Amino acid sequence: MNKTQRQLKHQRNRKLYGIIIFFLAALIFAIFLSRFFYIAISHSVDQVDLKQKVAELYASKTEIKAQRGTIFDADKQPIAEDTSTYSVYVVLSKSAVAFGKRQYLAEKDKPKAARILSRYLDISYQKVAALLEQKNRDVYQVELGNAGKNISMETKQKIQAAKITGIYFKASTARLYPNGVFASHLIGLAENRNGQLIGVMGLEKAFNKQLAGKNGVRRFEKDTRGTPIPGSKVKARAVKNGDNIYTTLDTRLQTYLETLMSQAQATYHPQEMMAILMKAKTGEILAASQRPTFNAQTKNGLTKMWRDILVEDSYEPGSTMKIFTTAAAINSGNFNADQTYKSGSMQIDGKNVYDWNRSGWGYITYQDAFIRSSNVGMAYLEQKMGAKTWLKYIRKFGFLKKTGIKLPNEVTGSIEFKYPIEQANTAYGQAINVTALQMMQGFSAIANQGTMVRPYLIKKIVDPNTKNIVYQGGTKKVGQPISQQTAKQVLNLMEDVVYNKNGTGTAFNISGYQIGVKTGTAQISNSQGSGYLTGETNYLFSVVGIAPANDPQYILYVAMKQPTTFANGTSGQMLATIFNPMMQRALKESSESDSQNSEQVALKKLTGHSVTAVKRKLENQGLLVTTLGTGEKVLKQSVKSGETLLSGERIILLTSGSKLMPDLTGWSRGDAAALAKLLGIKIKIKGTGYVAQQSIAANQAIAGQKQLVVNLK
């Protein structure tokens, strides 16, 4: 091939390549163009809606957090409420500069920062100083571990007062339990999980949905700078704060019970312990606690016991069950108080039943069987009734089913009732497992003339957004297992347990009050379930008392499992260290309350009226009236019009003119808080009980005061 031919061939190849490239480019352009038109028409790419994406780009969505509902005591004081806590961190990186200003901790400020942080946090100066002297230049900020978490607003403000650039705080929602150890397993806990408070036990868990509420949302269109576009639509869903729960717990009685329980724990060291105080006629639980327990605010002790043993544990009750056996025998016509039997022991199908005194007391009456707590006497009563009748009464008294108290994981209990020996065992509290709340429910029939009421903890649940009551608690009659005459006879026998020389409850004699009790000493099954533990203290020791016996107002049940020692006393004296002062305190408060005129006073609108006339009228109605100011007209009132007070309660009236701080000694927590709210100042309350000290002295001018601190005792 000559030179000319080669040139012609190259020209043809170049022309061919050019044509190919042209068509390839045209094809790519056509594909791109068709893709463009497809997107323009469909507004979609790979199943992604472009319109929606653009809308999201120029839209703002704000979530408004709902406030978790508050749990109150019977006096409307908070037991559990929302609060804010803070975590502290220190920025060290010199790159932290904004608008030309340093945002990091300067080298010269590090000693001062270490001094301030160690002063107000649980961390040493040396440890803080070491954390602030980071050699790694890549470290942007440091935290202070657990010492720097869950800081209160007060502590935050103290640190901020030092005005050290580089120390910052991150806020988070937390749950405040101001009373610490306070019916902790009943009230429960709410924990912050992924920025949201979740109830994990007790009422906090049972009513988590109602307490949590629903977050609100606000949506609007914005420009590239984030400014709302005028005329754009704003869509919003209102926040719904969580419902508030009002309980039946009496703070003074509950606090006193916790003190008694802690003292007993320190003295006798039982493996477990529980106590419940309930109003006999209504079923209101006024105080209840257990050991082990925990401080709901600090979480100290939580790892020792997670379960609420009042509802989640069932156990053999022992001799307190004899109350129901005797009641059933009387009510079914199978009890003759004067009939005698041989005590000590008996046999049923070759199995022995023993009294706690195995030698017995010879031939004794069935009345003495109750007073002396004879197992043999109860076994004979069960045989007289017959198993079918006895089981019917067991169910009538509410055993083997839940009480329905609305607490998590309530159990039903169980029974072994197949053989005659098992049927007899249940008559003195073995071979049947019950819960503490089932026992309280059954006891109410004895205290309430045969009418059985359900124990309850919740008075009402209120929607704070509408003020509507969404749940109303109250007394619920759940049966009439025995007659009024039977209840009275059993209550008389319980009095004999205290006042008869042969009674097992002489330790529970409370001077000035008529008491009826029944004691119990229940054996505890061994770990194999094939028998019972042995040893002087390997029992569940218990007592139930009803007082006053002539007009029952309270039922108190106390139980201790496996104490380490009796502290040189008896099991009865051990239980009496809780039972006697607790029952005496309840009876004393009841008598003081009854001595006051408890008429209800419905408040009207008082603002605009003469202070002198209003005060005179309210005092005549039995209210305690405190006035603030020198003006002649009422400007504000601490209790809104339309609400009701009981005579003996306090109302505060605000007028114009100079105001002096009243003497708060003896005021309740609620009254002190109402005063601060009326004055528009902050209040810090320490302790429980009634006001003993105040930071603003009585008769001191209130003007200019920003915070009131009161100590309760």
Buried (B, 14 or more C-beta within 10 A) or exposed (E): EEEEEEEEEEEEEEEEEEEEEEEEEEEEEEEEEEEEEEEEEEBEEEEEEEEEEEEEEBBBEEEEBBBBBBBBBBBEBBBBBBEEBBBBBBBBBEEBEEEEEEBBBBEEBBEEBBBBBBEBBEBEBEBBBEBBEBEEEEEEBBBBEEBBBBBBBEBBEBBEEBEBBBBBBEEEBBBBBBBBBBBBBBBBBBBBEEEBBBBBBBBBBBBBEBBBBBBBBBBBBBEEEEEEEEEEEEEEEEBBBBBBBBBBBBBBBBBBBBBBBBEBBEBBBBBBBBBBBBBBBBBBBBBBBBBBBBBBBEEEBBEEBEBBBBBBBBBBBBBBBBBBBBBBBBBBEBBEBEEBBEBBBBEBEEEEBBBEEEEBBEEBBBBBBBBBBBBBBBBBBBBBBEBEBBBBBBEBBBBBEBBBBBBBEBBBBEBBBEBBBBBBBBBBBBBBBBBBBBBBBBBBBBBBBBBBBBBBBBBBBBBBBEEEBEBEBEBEEBBBBBBEEBBBBBBEBBBBBBBBEEBBBBBBBBEEBBBBBBBBBBBBBEEEEEEEEEEEBBBBBBBBBBBBBEEBBBBBBBBBBBBEEBBEBBBBBBBBBBBBBBBBBBBEBBEEEEEEEEEEBEBEEBEEBEBEEBBEBBEEBBBBBBBBBEBEBBBBBBBEEEEEBBBBBBBBBBBBEEBBBBEBEEBBBBBBBBBBBBBEBBBEBEBBBBBBBBBBEEEEEBEEBEEBEBBBE
